[in-house]
């Protein structure tokens, strides 16, 4: 199965598409006025699968990132508040679910079979279009203890694995999908509000909007069962936390405090180490205050991989709580990012992660494969 004919490969910053753009303002539903017309909701299918993702247009704007000192339960790493400009973007209506993430997981066996048969060989010229697929789960009972239904959000993947997932769907569809920066994520979560939660300052109405410790008796649940935020995005608060590309900064946004003209997409703090990196939104295991729009959760590779028997420990999977509350959501900028920029969103920036990945590949314990518009057809041919 190949990608749609109007999809071009995401190789150049000049790549454009009318996907998600309407010439005229729709009579109903969300839309965002842009130069080409109107950004509108759209659904795309990942070629070679029967799985689709719904994307919602989010208008650009300016907001104060972080929480004010007066906010109840505020932590020091949520400030100082900084004024940030956000460009228009599309954001997935739901977190990435097991039904789709397992399609990515299956690429491990596919890539290993290609390698064994000499098909779609990788060399220095095409390695830029290759991704790694996550190794098979060492013990699936941990990851799947609270379910693996298609509509449940996928969990326990590392930041690197989430990045590679977004590279996969980008290169196979010809659109730039990625993880958000912290600033982009918070703007999307707030939905145009400056209150502690997207519905207000009080947690009194939390049961209408979020799954968290007090009401999630059976772990993460199928997405979309609570009310959406003002932008029409579901589960931005609770259910599972969501990866950003940012490294965690204990001093919050101090490095940005004296800067002006801050742009949310450019506010990526690229990690030098595997952890801590930033998860946002709170999880089904979290207390209400940890679901606030400005709340931050730093990852901890040592703790989150404490039961991993591998050495080096897996670059793709976590084995220990709170990782069962960690997933992700995909974003797409209205204007495609420059190639060197989007590459940073797709690839590990930490040298330690790169070395761990290469060690796995060298030892035959990693799956590396090319991703392009011809991949689905190659997979179908290999199955015959």
N, C-alpha and C positions, 0 to 999 in steps of 0.2 A: 504494500500500500504506500503510495507516495503522497507528498504534501500538496496542498492546493496550488494551482498554477499561478495564482497571484502572490504566492509567497516567494520572496527572494532570500538567498542566504544572508545571514547577519554578519557579513564580513566587512562592510564599509560603513563609516558614519554617514555616507550619502544615501544608504539604503532607506527607502520610504515605502509606505504602503497605505492603502485606504482602509485597512482593517480598523474598525472602531470609529470611523469618521463618516458622518452623514452630511450631505450638502445643505440640507435644510433642517431647521430645528424640529425635533419630533414633537408630536402633539401631546405626548405624555411621557413620563419617565425622566430620569436624570440626563442632563446633557451639559456640556461645557463649551462655550464659544471659543473657537481658535481660528487661526488664519485660514485653514482649509475648509472650515465649516463648523461642525459641532462634533465634539467627542461624545460618543454614546456607548451604552453597554454593549458588549458582544460576548459570544461564546465561541471558543475555538476547541477543536478536537486535536489531540496529539496524533500525528500520522502514525499508522501502524498499530493503533489501539482503538478501542471504542470509548475511551475516556475523554471527557471534556472539562474545561475550566471556564467559569463565568467571570468576566472582568467588568469592573464598574468605573466610570470616569470620576475622577476627583479633581475639582477646580484648583488652580493655583491660588496663592495668597501669602499673607504674612502673618506670623503668629509669634508668641513668646514661648520658646521651648523651655521645659523644666517647670518646676513648681515654685510658687511664691513662698516666702518664709512663713506666711500666715496659714498655709495649708495644713490641715490636720494630718498627722502621721508622716509628715514630710521628712526625708532623709537628706543628709548633707550632700550626697552625690547627685541630687536632683537640681542643683543650681551651680552658679548663679544663672538666673534666667537670661536668655539671649534672644534677640530679635532675629528671626529667620524667614527668608523668602523661599517659597516652595513652588516649583514649576508644576503645570498640569501633568497628571499621570493617570494611568489605569491601575487599579488595585484589585486583586482577586476577591471575589465576594466571600469566599470561604478559605479556610486553611487547607493546605495540601492534604488529601485524604489517602487512606491505605490503598484504595482501588487504583489510584494513579501511581502512588509511590512504589507499589509492587511491580509495576511495569518497568520502572527504573531499576529495581532490584534484579529483575530477570535478565537485564543486560549483562550481568556478571557471567552467567553461563554462556550467553550468546557470544560475548567477546572472547571467552576462553576457547570456544569451538572455532571461531574465526582464526584465532592464533594457531591452534593445532593444525588447521587445514591450510594455512597460508593465505587465507582470504583477507581482503582489505588490509594489506600490510601497512604498518606505520613507519614513517621515516622522518628525517629532519624537516623535510619540506611540508609535510602534512600534519605533523604532531600538534600544531596549534589548534587543530580541529578535533583533537582526541579528548575523551573524558575517561575517568575511572568510574567503574560501577561498584557499589558496596559489596563486600564479601558476604557470603551467606552467614546468617546469624549463628553465633556459637551456641547459644541457648535461647531459643525463641520464646520460652515460657515467661521470661522476664518482660520482654518487649510486648508480647501479646496477652499478658495476664488479664488486662482489662478490655480485651477485644481487638480484633483485626478486621472488622467489617468494613466494606468498601466506603461507607459514608463517615466512618470515624477518622479524625485527623491522625496522620502518621506521626510517630514519635520516636525518640531515642537516637535520631541521626545527629551527627556532629555538624558544626557550621560548615566545614569543608564539604561534607556530603550534600548538604542543602545547596551549596554553591554549584557543585557539579551537576546536580539535578537541573538547576536553572539553565546551565550551559547546554545540557542535553535538549531540553524543550525549545531553547532558542535556536540552536543550529538545525534542528529537524523541522522547525516551522518557519524560520526566516525572520522571526521577531525577537527583539531583545527583552527577555524576561530575566529577572534577577531578584536578589534579596534587597531590602531597603536599607538606607542608612538609618541611624537612630532618629535623626531629625525628620525624615520622611515618614517613618513609622508613627511617631508621636502625632504628627500633623494628621495623618489618616485616622488614627485612633480617636483623636479629639473631635473630629467631624465638625470643625468650625467653632468648638466651644473652648473656654478657658477654665472650666470647672474641674474639680478633682477627677470626676468621671465624665464620660460623654453625655450622661443624662442629668448631671448636677453635682453638687458638692457632697451630698449625703449618700451613704450607702444603703439607705432605707429601701430603695427600689431595686437593689442589686439582683434579686431573684428574677426580675423580669428580663434582665439583660445578660446574665453571666452564670456560668457554672464555676463554683469555687468550693472550698472546703466544707461549708455548711450544707450545701445542697447536692454535691456530686458524690453520691454514695458508692458508685460503681466505676470510678475512674472517668477517663475521657469518654464523651458520648458523641453520637453523630452530630455534625455541625448544623447550624441554622435553626435550632429549636427555640432560641430566645429572640428577643427583639433586636433589630440591627441598630447601629449607631446612625447619626444624622446623614452620613454619606451612603448609607445602605449597606454597610459592611457588617457581617455577622461574626460574633465571637472575638472581637478585638480585645474584649476584657474576658479573661478566664478561659476555661476549657483546656487549651494548651497554650503555653507561652510561645513566642515567635522569635526566631533568629533575626538579628540584624547583621550587617557586615562589620559593625564597629567593635574595636577593642574596648574593654571596660576601663573607664577612667575614674579612679577613686575620688579625684577632686572635681568630679562633675564636668562642667563646661568652662572651667577656669581658663583654659587655653583660648577660648573664643570670646572671653568677656570684653576685651579691648578692641575687638574687630567689628567692622561695619560691613554692610552689604553681604551678609552671610547667606549662602545658598545651601539648601538642605541636601541636595545631591552631592555637593562638593564637601560636605561635612563628614565624610567617612574618615574614621580614625583607624587606619589599617593596622591589623595586629602584627606585632613582632614575635609574639609567642602564641602557642595554641590556646591558652587561656590566661586570664579571664576575658571573655567576650560577652557581648550584651544580648540578653533575651528580654523581650518586652511582653507586657500584657497580663502577666500572672497566669496561674495554672489551676487545674481542678484541685490541687493540693494546697492552694494559697489561701491566706486569710483575705478578707475584703480589702484592707488597705493596700495589699500588694497588687491589686488590680487597677489601681489609679493610673491615669494616662501617663503620668510622669515617672512611675515606679520602674526601677531597673533591677534586673537579676543578673549578677555576674556568673558566668560558667566557671566550672572548676574541673579540669581534666583529671586531676589525681583522684578527686572524690567521685566524680561521675563515671570513671572507668575503674573503680577500685576492685571490681570483680572480674575484670578482663584478664584471662590467663595468658594472652598473647604478649610477645615482646618483639618489637615495640608494640605498644597497645594500639588498637585499631584506629586508623584515621577516619573511619566511617561510622562507627557505632559507639554509643554509650551503654553501660551495663548496670548502672546504679542510680537510684533516685537522687535528685528530682528529675532525672532524664525522661521518665515516663510522662512528664508534663511538658516536654519541649518538642515543638514542631516548627512550622514556618508557613509563610504566605508569600505569593509572588507579586511583584510590582513590574510595571512597564512605563517608562518615560514617554511623554508625548513626542518629544524630539529624540531620535536615537542618539546614544552617547558615542563619543569618539572611540575607535577600536581599542586604544591603549587603556581607556577608562573602563569600558565594559569588561575587558579582560580581567581587570582587578576584582570586579564583582564576581567573576566566575571561578577564579583560581585562588588557592591558598597563598597568603602573603607571608606567613610565618615559615622561616627556614626549617624549623623543627618538623612542621607538618609535611613539608616537601620531602624531607629526608625520610620520614616514616613511610610516606607513600611510595617513594622510590625503593625503599628496603623491601616492602611487600611485593612490588612488581619484580624486583631482581630475584626474589625468592620464589617466584611463581605463585604467590598468594594474592595477586591483584588482577583485576580485569581491566584492560585498557583497550579502547576501541575508538574508531573514527565515527563521528556523527555528521551527517549531511542529509540532503533530501533523498538520497538513494538508500539510506540505511533500512527503512521499513521494507523495501523491495528485496534487499539482500537477506534480511531476516526471513521473509516468506520463502525465498528460494532455498535457503538452508534447511527449512523445515520439510521440504518435499523429498 
